[in-house]
Amino acid sequence: MLGQQVHYELFVRRTPGAPWTLDMATENRAAVIAAAEEVMAEGRTAAARVTKETLDPETREFRSVTILTLGSKDPVKKKKDLGDREPLCVSPQDLYTVHARERIGRLLEGWLERNGATPFELLHRADLVEALEASGTDLQHAIQKVAIPEAQARGVSVHELIRTFTSLVERTISRLLKDWRKGGMPDLDKEGFARAAERVSHEPERAYLLGAGVAASIAPARSWSEKVSRLLDLADSAPVTGPPRGLALQVIEQPLAEILGSRSGLDHIIGQELDLGGQLAAMTRLSACDTVDALMRIEPAVAKIMPPLPEAATRLSKWLAEDFQSVRAAIAKRVVRELSGQRRLRPGDAVGEIEIIRGLAMSLTAATAAGALLNADDVQAAFVDRSRMLVTSDFVEAYLGGGERSARDEAEALVWLVENVIGGANKRQAGRYLAAGVAALRFEKEFRYGPDTAAVKLQKLADLQRAVARAGLAPEDYEPIQAKIGDVGGLVEADARLVPTLARNPAPSPQKLLLLLRLAAGETAPAGPAAERARLEAIKMVRLERTRIELADDPQRMTQVRDLIQQLGVAA
């Protein structure tokens, strides 16, 4: 083994069954094992594996040996169960379930978009069914698209399933056309929604019958927002209590969920001019109006990122606060899904990106705490994913402006970045950028040779040092950064000889002592060499008889000095 090249590699699996991906490679065995345990503890991976790679000097190939495996094992592939060969939908009623409507929406997405309709309307309006039949190949292609994967999954022929689904569609269309021709469908404009709901509430097909009336009532609408307004008008006129009210709101919720579940429908409701960040903010406000509005009154960061809701959206938000809980939850879950995606929230505006993420984090956290709208773990995981985008080199470069800012401004901006990312790995990565910025020669030169006075420079360094401690980094990450800031402060003080000059100043001893103690306590200078020199000089001055006499004559300053001395004593 002597002389052979050895290194260790960490592979992670994001989800059970996913392929292994290389996460890091190092020659430090302890470091790679610690990293494996860390990624598993954070819960962002399903499994982790550490291998030892040894280079064969003759073949120049690496021999791999697994030394650690954590998390789920390779899943055992189950054999397909071909016993259930019957299609999921066998009767016209099966096409009216929520899962069937979702699939219809995906299969006929283009046709429905062109006709400004939802799957709910297609299943309840005779005119839409006739238009679909007359469209040519749209219906045929939809049947083929669903038949092919179903045939492969069930082990039957594609042609057999096409015949089955075609027969089902024909029976559904015939049933709907027959019912409309018979004239038994509710006419809500003539009868009224409440009365129709009460009349059909005892019918076996009550949801189907009332759904036909709702679909006909919203058919004249020319936009998605107008359709939502008409649905809310019906909700306003729904029965007040009892099973008829439950039926009425249940039927209204179906097309409402489909409109808000489509990208174009929701965009029309909240505003098409918004970027992704604005859309997510508007959706958050839509799904948790009361909580977000209350937060906006006390938190400027939230008020800044929240766009105003259009009239239809404002009206809808009031209904979502009390009814249509599934619609409300679906909107909130879409916000979380988008947060976990790769699209920028504020394209071209890195600072705005951080601001919108900060505001959304406050809003979704408050909404989750106020009620069972979302799972808190899902919200946190989404923001961990989004934070990972904030610590990429491309984003940080755009955020810092390519060297246009001063070194101090860049350091303060990086502190703010550290504050606004979550997840241990993301925090550490942001901390590395901050550490590199503070350790740069440019940072030191700017503070040593900049135009400000030494006292002003030391005050800025002290403020920055305290901000680093508040940014949420682990002590082992922020303490070296603080130490470097303290070293720069020591150079600034040494260049200006601030402490000796202050000690020789003819000002009264209590005044000089107070200034020295503030430097030593880290109030007006960063902890480090400058503060230590100030502390030693202050100790010398305290021991002088003249200083004690002058302090005795100034009780107020005596109290200030005593407090600072006690503070330094505790620190020591």
PAVEXTOR-89597 format. One line per field, with one value per residue (C-alpha): residue number from 1; residue in one letter; x, y, z. Coordinates in nm, 3 decimals. Example, Ala and Ser with C-alpha at 12.3 -4.5 7.8 and 13.67 -1.06 7.14 Angstrom:
! residues 2
num <- c(1_2)
residu <- c(A_S)
xx <- c(1.230_1.367)
yy <- c(-0.450_-0.106)
zz <- c(0.780_0.714)
//
This chain:
! residues 572
num <- c(1_2_3_4_5_6_7_8_9_10_11_12_13_14_15_16_17_18_19_20_21_22_23_24_25_26_27_28_29_30_31_32_33_34_35_36_37_38_39_40_41_42_43_44_45_46_47_48_49_50_51_52_53_54_55_56_57_58_59_60_61_62_63_64_65_66_67_68_69_70_71_72_73_74_75_76_77_78_79_80_81_82_83_84_85_86_87_88_89_90_91_92_93_94_95_96_97_98_99_100_101_102_103_104_105_106_107_108_109_110_111_112_113_114_115_116_117_118_119_120_121_122_123_124_125_126_127_128_129_130_131_132_133_134_135_136_137_138_139_140_141_142_143_144_145_146_147_148_149_150_151_152_153_154_155_156_157_158_159_160_161_162_163_164_165_166_167_168_169_170_171_172_173_174_175_176_177_178_179_180_181_182_183_184_185_186_187_188_189_190_191_192_193_194_195_196_197_198_199_200_201_202_203_204_205_206_207_208_209_210_211_212_213_214_215_216_217_218_219_220_221_222_223_224_225_226_227_228_229_230_231_232_233_234_235_236_237_238_239_240_241_242_243_244_245_246_247_248_249_250_251_252_253_254_255_256_257_258_259_260_261_262_263_264_265_266_267_268_269_270_271_272_273_274_275_276_277_278_279_280_281_282_283_284_285_286_287_288_289_290_291_292_293_294_295_296_297_298_299_300_301_302_303_304_305_306_307_308_309_310_311_312_313_314_315_316_317_318_319_320_321_322_323_324_325_326_327_328_329_330_331_332_333_334_335_336_337_338_339_340_341_342_343_344_345_346_347_348_349_350_351_352_353_354_355_356_357_358_359_360_361_362_363_364_365_366_367_368_369_370_371_372_373_374_375_376_377_378_379_380_381_382_383_384_385_386_387_388_389_390_391_392_393_394_395_396_397_398_399_400_401_402_403_404_405_406_407_408_409_410_411_412_413_414_415_416_417_418_419_420_421_422_423_424_425_426_427_428_429_430_431_432_433_434_435_436_437_438_439_440_441_442_443_444_445_446_447_448_449_450_451_452_453_454_455_456_457_458_459_460_461_462_463_464_465_466_467_468_469_470_471_472_473_474_475_476_477_478_479_480_481_482_483_484_485_486_487_488_489_490_491_492_493_494_495_496_497_498_499_500_501_502_503_504_505_506_507_508_509_510_511_512_513_514_515_516_517_518_519_520_521_522_523_524_525_526_527_528_529_530_531_532_533_534_535_536_537_538_539_540_541_542_543_544_545_546_547_548_549_550_551_552_553_554_555_556_557_558_559_560_561_562_563_564_565_566_567_568_569_570_571_572)
residu <- c(M_L_G_Q_Q_V_H_Y_E_L_F_V_R_R_T_P_G_A_P_W_T_L_D_M_A_T_E_N_R_A_A_V_I_A_A_A_E_E_V_M_A_E_G_R_T_A_A_A_R_V_T_K_E_T_L_D_P_E_T_R_E_F_R_S_V_T_I_L_T_L_G_S_K_D_P_V_K_K_K_K_D_L_G_D_R_E_P_L_C_V_S_P_Q_D_L_Y_T_V_H_A_R_E_R_I_G_R_L_L_E_G_W_L_E_R_N_G_A_T_P_F_E_L_L_H_R_A_D_L_V_E_A_L_E_A_S_G_T_D_L_Q_H_A_I_Q_K_V_A_I_P_E_A_Q_A_R_G_V_S_V_H_E_L_I_R_T_F_T_S_L_V_E_R_T_I_S_R_L_L_K_D_W_R_K_G_G_M_P_D_L_D_K_E_G_F_A_R_A_A_E_R_V_S_H_E_P_E_R_A_Y_L_L_G_A_G_V_A_A_S_I_A_P_A_R_S_W_S_E_K_V_S_R_L_L_D_L_A_D_S_A_P_V_T_G_P_P_R_G_L_A_L_Q_V_I_E_Q_P_L_A_E_I_L_G_S_R_S_G_L_D_H_I_I_G_Q_E_L_D_L_G_G_Q_L_A_A_M_T_R_L_S_A_C_D_T_V_D_A_L_M_R_I_E_P_A_V_A_K_I_M_P_P_L_P_E_A_A_T_R_L_S_K_W_L_A_E_D_F_Q_S_V_R_A_A_I_A_K_R_V_V_R_E_L_S_G_Q_R_R_L_R_P_G_D_A_V_G_E_I_E_I_I_R_G_L_A_M_S_L_T_A_A_T_A_A_G_A_L_L_N_A_D_D_V_Q_A_A_F_V_D_R_S_R_M_L_V_T_S_D_F_V_E_A_Y_L_G_G_G_E_R_S_A_R_D_E_A_E_A_L_V_W_L_V_E_N_V_I_G_G_A_N_K_R_Q_A_G_R_Y_L_A_A_G_V_A_A_L_R_F_E_K_E_F_R_Y_G_P_D_T_A_A_V_K_L_Q_K_L_A_D_L_Q_R_A_V_A_R_A_G_L_A_P_E_D_Y_E_P_I_Q_A_K_I_G_D_V_G_G_L_V_E_A_D_A_R_L_V_P_T_L_A_R_N_P_A_P_S_P_Q_K_L_L_L_L_L_R_L_A_A_G_E_T_A_P_A_G_P_A_A_E_R_A_R_L_E_A_I_K_M_V_R_L_E_R_T_R_I_E_L_A_D_D_P_Q_R_M_T_Q_V_R_D_L_I_Q_Q_L_G_V_A_A)
xx <- c(0.000_0.295_0.314_-0.028_-0.262_-0.580_-0.879_-1.239_-1.560_-1.907_-2.207_-2.564_-2.906_-3.169_-3.472_-3.516_-3.435_-3.263_-2.913_-2.606_-2.439_-2.091_-2.111_-1.745_-1.400_-1.119_-0.813_-0.944_-1.131_-1.274_-1.400_-1.587_-1.751_-1.856_-1.999_-2.200_-2.346_-2.423_-2.619_-2.823_-2.893_-3.024_-3.278_-3.215_-3.095_-3.237_-2.900_-2.527_-2.230_-1.858_-1.604_-1.227_-1.055_-0.704_-0.495_-0.329_0.020_0.037_-0.305_-0.353_-0.711_-0.885_-1.010_-1.326_-1.428_-1.743_-1.659_-1.987_-2.351_-2.623_-2.996_-3.229_-3.101_-3.154_-3.525_-3.634_-3.818_-4.160_-4.300_-4.590_-4.927_-5.105_-5.407_-5.605_-5.655_-5.977_-5.946_-5.983_-6.287_-6.566_-6.881_-6.965_-6.989_-6.621_-6.518_-6.663_-6.422_-6.149_-5.869_-6.046_-6.105_-5.737_-5.636_-5.890_-5.743_-5.392_-5.499_-5.711_-5.514_-5.466_-5.827_-5.967_-5.737_-5.848_-6.212_-6.169_-6.321_-6.240_-6.283_-6.581_-6.754_-6.673_-6.839_-7.154_-7.212_-7.364_-7.232_-6.872_-6.911_-7.047_-6.761_-6.507_-6.662_-6.652_-6.291_-6.152_-5.858_-5.837_-6.060_-5.901_-5.549_-5.651_-5.785_-5.465_-5.245_-5.421_-5.458_-5.091_-4.946_-5.250_-5.201_-4.833_-4.911_-5.188_-5.042_-5.327_-5.330_-5.348_-5.631_-5.840_-5.807_-5.874_-6.201_-6.287_-6.218_-6.390_-6.702_-6.688_-6.656_-6.941_-7.168_-7.078_-7.147_-7.475_-7.589_-7.508_-7.673_-7.981_-8.018_-7.991_-8.242_-8.489_-8.476_-8.430_-8.114_-8.147_-8.162_-8.006_-8.084_-8.456_-8.486_-8.217_-7.919_-8.049_-8.383_-8.216_-7.976_-8.262_-8.469_-8.197_-8.039_-8.242_-8.167_-7.916_-7.733_-7.758_-7.394_-7.419_-7.748_-7.645_-7.306_-7.481_-7.666_-7.343_-7.158_-7.438_-7.445_-7.074_-7.066_-7.122_-6.810_-6.537_-6.240_-6.123_-6.168_-6.525_-6.590_-6.458_-6.681_-6.985_-6.896_-6.867_-7.201_-7.350_-7.175_-7.326_-7.672_-7.622_-7.857_-7.777_-7.766_-7.811_-7.717_-7.825_-7.558_-7.293_-7.393_-7.391_-7.043_-6.906_-7.020_-6.884_-6.549_-6.486_-6.460_-6.302_-6.023_-5.969_-5.946_-5.702_-5.511_-5.426_-5.142_-5.335_-5.644_-5.456_-5.251_-5.573_-5.696_-5.385_-5.240_-5.057_-4.788_-4.627_-4.297_-4.273_-4.190_-4.491_-4.713_-4.603_-4.657_-5.005_-5.089_-4.970_-5.189_-5.479_-5.457_-5.394_-5.544_-5.616_-5.278_-5.076_-5.269_-5.210_-4.840_-4.814_-4.928_-4.639_-4.364_-4.238_-4.043_-4.371_-4.562_-4.287_-4.309_-4.687_-4.860_-5.216_-5.482_-5.730_-6.096_-6.185_-5.887_-5.969_-6.325_-6.204_-5.960_-6.248_-6.425_-6.106_-6.062_-6.387_-6.481_-6.319_-6.038_-5.911_-5.869_-5.689_-5.453_-5.387_-5.278_-5.047_-4.895_-4.830_-4.635_-4.419_-4.365_-4.256_-4.017_-3.851_-3.811_-3.523_-3.686_-3.564_-3.823_-3.683_-3.490_-3.216_-3.261_-3.052_-3.132_-3.502_-3.467_-3.352_-3.620_-3.902_-3.772_-3.749_-4.103_-4.244_-4.070_-4.230_-4.573_-4.578_-4.440_-4.710_-4.981_-4.863_-4.859_-5.209_-5.370_-5.319_-5.260_-4.922_-4.682_-4.408_-4.142_-4.247_-4.222_-3.877_-3.756_-3.876_-3.682_-3.373_-3.395_-3.444_-3.155_-2.929_-2.979_-2.871_-2.525_-2.421_-2.124_-2.328_-2.591_-2.340_-2.145_-2.461_-2.567_-2.237_-2.244_-1.915_-1.685_-1.884_-1.937_-1.679_-1.525_-1.720_-2.048_-1.978_-1.911_-2.234_-2.425_-2.279_-2.379_-2.734_-2.714_-2.602_-2.896_-3.147_-3.045_-3.143_-3.000_-2.668_-2.486_-2.623_-2.526_-2.172_-2.140_-2.259_-2.019_-1.732_-1.808_-1.811_-1.487_-1.319_-1.438_-1.313_-0.978_-0.919_-0.636_-0.885_-1.084_-0.773_-0.641_-0.977_-0.996_-0.631_-0.596_-0.952_-1.054_-1.242_-1.086_-0.949_-1.233_-1.495_-1.319_-1.302_-1.669_-1.763_-1.550_-1.709_-2.059_-1.963_-1.813_-2.132_-2.346_-2.143_-2.227_-2.600_-2.613_-2.685_-2.354_-2.213_-1.939_-1.672_-1.771_-1.816_-1.537_-1.253_-1.435_-1.462_-1.095_-0.996_-1.207_-1.038_-0.693_-0.783_-0.902_-0.568_-0.384_-0.608_-0.548_-0.174_-0.146_-0.321_-0.172_-0.517_-0.479_-0.145_-0.275_-0.592_-0.393_-0.176_-0.474_-0.506_-0.877_-1.004_-0.908_-1.267_-1.348_-1.039_-1.099_-1.455_-1.341_-1.074_-1.318_-1.565_-1.288_-1.189_-1.548_-1.597_-1.845_-1.633_-1.363_-1.372_-1.265_-0.902_-0.564_-0.708_-0.951_-0.679_-0.442_-0.724_-0.795_-0.435_-0.417_-0.745_-0.612_-0.308_-0.527_-0.764_-0.471_-0.371_-0.469_-0.561_-0.811_-0.982_-1.010_-1.162_-1.407_-1.518_-1.613_-1.827_-2.074_-2.255_-1.937_-1.823_-2.132_-2.060_-1.697_-1.789_-2.037_-1.781_-1.511_-1.749_-1.833_-1.466_-1.409_-1.681_-1.534_-1.193)
yy <- c(0.000_0.232_0.496_0.419_0.712_0.689_0.919_0.895_0.977_1.059_0.960_1.062_0.944_1.222_0.991_0.613_0.444_0.752_0.713_0.778_1.116_1.224_1.491_1.532_1.375_1.423_1.252_1.308_0.996_1.158_1.459_1.255_1.035_1.344_1.494_1.177_1.182_1.552_1.526_1.242_1.441_1.732_1.500_1.618_1.280_0.927_0.755_0.826_0.604_0.652_0.464_0.426_0.469_0.321_0.382_0.071_0.187_-0.074_-0.044_0.323_0.237_0.297_0.008_0.101_-0.033_0.080_0.165_0.326_0.318_0.522_0.546_0.337_0.038_-0.026_-0.087_-0.432_-0.408_-0.564_-0.765_-0.610_-0.737_-0.822_-0.965_-0.638_-0.577_-0.379_-0.006_0.240_0.406_0.172_0.388_0.750_0.833_0.740_1.030_1.281_1.195_1.443_1.215_1.155_1.528_1.598_1.348_1.491_1.834_1.711_1.516_1.797_2.090_2.262_2.221_2.337_2.640_2.740_2.709_2.879_2.586_2.349_1.969_2.026_2.233_1.982_1.705_1.912_2.117_1.969_2.249_2.180_1.807_1.868_2.108_1.848_1.581_1.818_1.923_1.625_1.446_1.609_1.349_1.060_1.170_1.207_0.850_0.722_0.909_0.752_0.406_0.344_0.376_0.200_-0.093_-0.122_-0.110_-0.368_-0.603_-0.573_-0.462_-0.095_-0.149_-0.325_-0.033_0.221_0.042_0.034_0.404_0.503_0.317_0.485_0.831_0.765_0.650_0.957_1.193_1.021_1.041_1.413_1.505_1.300_1.467_1.815_1.733_1.606_1.950_1.823_2.019_2.308_2.660_2.868_3.200_3.122_2.899_3.043_2.859_2.805_2.668_2.439_2.302_2.229_2.064_1.824_1.756_1.434_1.306_1.018_1.222_1.552_1.659_1.586_1.773_2.080_2.076_2.105_2.411_2.570_2.498_2.659_2.961_3.041_2.958_3.321_3.441_3.559_3.535_3.326_3.613_3.661_3.290_3.312_3.615_3.423_3.125_3.353_3.510_3.160_3.096_3.417_3.292_2.935_2.787_2.909_2.580_2.207_1.947_2.170_2.425_2.155_2.026_2.376_2.466_2.123_2.167_2.524_2.411_2.176_2.433_2.683_2.438_2.365_2.733_2.813_2.492_2.597_2.841_3.066_3.070_3.169_3.429_3.600_3.610_3.748_3.952_3.850_4.120_3.971_3.786_3.451_3.611_3.842_3.550_3.346_3.645_3.702_3.331_3.332_3.633_3.470_3.150_3.315_3.662_3.740_3.622_3.796_4.123_4.128_4.056_4.334_4.588_4.509_4.382_4.620_4.341_4.158_4.470_4.556_4.232_4.180_4.299_4.434_4.178_4.254_4.284_3.926_3.789_3.996_3.868_3.512_3.538_3.614_3.296_3.088_3.201_3.025_2.775_2.588_2.459_2.217_2.505_2.710_2.424_2.353_2.714_2.707_2.375_2.521_2.802_2.544_2.349_2.660_2.749_2.411_2.468_2.620_2.936_3.270_3.466_3.805_3.760_4.021_4.149_3.954_4.185_4.161_3.782_3.775_4.024_3.821_3.499_3.667_3.803_3.471_3.286_3.513_3.486_3.109_3.047_3.267_3.105_2.758_2.852_3.005_2.688_2.351_2.508_2.347_2.108_2.306_2.055_2.093_2.471_2.453_2.203_2.433_2.727_2.511_2.424_2.789_2.894_2.655_2.873_3.182_3.045_2.950_3.142_3.294_3.433_3.570_3.740_3.904_3.997_4.170_4.362_4.246_4.458_4.781_4.793_4.877_4.592_4.697_4.710_4.365_4.227_4.376_4.239_3.894_3.912_3.985_3.689_3.462_3.583_3.499_3.145_2.839_2.490_2.405_2.346_2.667_2.870_2.735_2.806_3.164_3.193_3.089_3.377_3.613_3.473_3.513_3.872_3.968_3.792_3.966_4.218_4.466_4.463_4.534_4.806_4.984_5.009_5.094_5.356_5.477_5.841_5.790_5.861_5.573_5.605_5.579_5.279_5.098_5.167_5.020_4.714_4.667_4.688_4.436_4.201_4.201_4.151_3.840_3.687_3.754_3.604_3.252_3.084_2.815_2.937_2.744_2.931_3.286_3.305_3.298_3.575_3.783_3.722_3.849_4.161_4.212_4.179_4.446_4.666_4.613_4.733_5.039_5.130_5.069_5.285_5.574_5.505_5.580_5.428_5.601_5.930_5.900_5.818_6.132_6.356_6.640_6.569_6.472_6.122_5.991_6.095_5.926_5.616_5.587_5.608_5.343_5.111_5.138_5.045_4.754_4.631_4.605_4.893_5.127_4.886_4.522_4.259_4.177_4.352_4.706_4.624_4.445_4.743_4.970_4.734_4.734_5.113_5.143_4.918_5.144_5.451_5.297_5.235_5.601_5.791_6.099_5.901_5.766_6.112_6.259_5.968_6.019_6.376_6.255_5.988_5.952_5.876_5.655_5.435_5.408_5.317_5.058_4.889_4.866_4.735_4.464_4.377_4.341_4.139_3.895_3.877_3.807)
zz <- c(0.000_0.051_-0.221_-0.369_-0.435_-0.226_-0.207_-0.086_-0.272_-0.139_-0.350_-0.264_-0.376_-0.363_-0.361_-0.319_-0.648_-0.795_-0.946_-0.734_-0.794_-0.685_-0.414_-0.310_-0.336_-0.085_0.058_0.413_0.527_0.839_0.644_0.384_0.649_0.844_0.525_0.459_0.809_0.772_0.445_0.594_0.910_0.705_0.544_0.188_0.061_0.078_0.098_0.108_0.020_0.084_-0.128_-0.101_-0.438_-0.471_-0.784_-0.928_-1.040_-1.315_-1.479_-1.378_-1.284_-0.952_-0.742_-0.554_-0.212_-0.028_0.332_0.446_0.334_0.504_0.433_0.220_0.029_-0.340_-0.389_-0.496_-0.824_-0.807_-1.089_-1.267_-1.157_-1.478_-1.302_-1.315_-1.683_-1.654_-1.737_-1.450_-1.611_-1.722_-1.697_-1.785_-1.414_-1.373_-1.598_-1.349_-1.066_-0.977_-1.106_-1.436_-1.482_-1.415_-1.684_-1.929_-1.863_-1.949_-2.258_-2.404_-2.264_-2.598_-2.712_-2.377_-2.379_-2.728_-2.627_-2.290_-2.102_-1.816_-1.803_-1.572_-1.841_-2.113_-1.912_-1.847_-2.165_-2.480_-2.704_-2.599_-2.656_-3.005_-3.080_-2.963_-3.184_-3.481_-3.418_-3.608_-3.451_-3.103_-2.938_-3.126_-3.031_-2.665_-2.661_-2.819_-2.571_-2.275_-2.431_-2.512_-2.157_-2.008_-2.248_-2.156_-1.784_-1.802_-2.061_-2.313_-2.674_-2.761_-3.009_-2.746_-2.506_-2.781_-2.858_-2.486_-2.432_-2.755_-2.647_-2.305_-2.461_-2.703_-2.420_-2.213_-2.503_-2.587_-2.226_-2.198_-2.530_-2.444_-2.105_-2.259_-2.530_-2.271_-2.108_-1.754_-1.677_-1.427_-1.573_-1.297_-1.464_-1.450_-1.146_-0.921_-0.782_-0.430_-0.547_-0.804_-0.543_-0.306_-0.583_-0.704_-0.364_-0.330_-0.681_-0.726_-0.995_-0.804_-0.857_-1.229_-1.268_-1.069_-1.242_-1.579_-1.452_-1.323_-1.648_-1.851_-1.618_-1.662_-2.035_-2.154_-1.967_-2.204_-1.965_-1.674_-1.430_-1.549_-1.499_-1.144_-1.080_-1.205_-0.986_-0.685_-0.773_-0.759_-0.428_-0.289_-0.384_-0.257_0.006_0.353_0.543_0.515_0.254_-0.037_0.059_0.083_-0.260_-0.410_-0.281_-0.372_-0.734_-0.756_-0.615_-0.909_-1.192_-0.953_-0.871_-1.241_-1.334_-1.054_-1.119_-1.475_-1.532_-1.771_-1.550_-1.237_-1.426_-1.538_-1.179_-1.007_-1.296_-1.612_-1.586_-1.273_-1.276_-1.100_-0.765_-0.791_-0.889_-0.587_-0.358_-0.502_-0.470_-0.108_-0.034_-0.220_-0.017_0.323_0.288_0.654_0.781_0.507_0.536_0.912_0.857_0.598_0.858_1.092_0.860_0.588_0.416_0.347_0.245_-0.002_-0.201_-0.200_-0.519_-0.497_-0.582_-0.862_-0.766_-0.864_-0.671_-0.362_-0.366_-0.415_-0.124_0.113_0.004_0.030_0.389_0.485_0.212_-0.077_0.143_-0.122_-0.369_-0.107_-0.022_-0.391_-0.448_-0.146_-0.258_-0.601_-0.435_-0.259_-0.583_-0.769_-0.486_-0.527_-0.902_-1.094_-1.237_-1.103_-0.905_-1.005_-1.330_-1.360_-1.003_-0.753_-0.461_-0.543_-0.554_-0.195_-0.087_-0.241_-0.086_0.255_0.229_0.108_0.390_0.649_0.485_0.436_0.784_0.936_0.722_0.822_1.190_1.166_1.029_0.865_0.524_0.457_0.618_0.793_0.683_0.319_0.345_0.501_0.240_-0.039_0.099_0.147_-0.223_-0.317_-0.090_-0.278_-0.587_-0.393_-0.313_-0.666_-0.802_-1.087_-0.854_-0.602_-0.880_-1.013_-0.660_-0.581_-0.908_-1.056_-0.840_-0.862_-0.485_-0.224_-0.026_0.282_0.089_-0.053_0.295_0.429_0.129_0.191_0.557_0.442_0.204_0.488_0.699_0.427_0.329_0.527_0.546_0.702_0.373_0.220_0.526_0.514_0.141_0.189_0.482_0.255_0.019_0.317_0.454_0.114_0.085_0.431_0.377_0.043_0.019_-0.128_0.198_0.407_0.178_0.163_0.540_0.595_0.325_0.277_0.329_0.658_0.994_1.198_1.449_1.174_1.018_1.352_1.417_1.078_1.143_1.486_1.334_1.066_1.322_1.529_1.216_1.128_1.465_1.412_1.061_1.178_1.102_1.328_1.565_1.378_1.062_1.188_1.446_1.184_0.993_1.309_1.384_1.039_1.085_1.421_1.258_1.003_1.288_1.461_1.149_1.121_1.485_1.457_1.143_1.319_1.666_1.798_2.146_2.233_2.093_2.299_2.613_2.570_2.496_2.752_2.797_3.145_3.253_3.295_2.938_2.796_3.009_2.883_2.521_2.579_2.752_2.465_2.225_2.447_2.485_2.109_2.090_1.880_1.760_1.657_1.905_1.838_1.860_1.865_2.145_2.339_2.319_2.436_2.727_2.844_2.824_3.014_3.293_3.328_3.348_3.606_3.839_3.840_4.156_3.953_3.746_4.059_4.210_3.895_3.864_4.224_4.134_3.836_3.964_3.629_3.439_3.726_3.669_3.296_3.360_3.623_3.388_3.109_3.345_3.466_3.106_3.022_3.336_3.233_2.882_3.023)
//
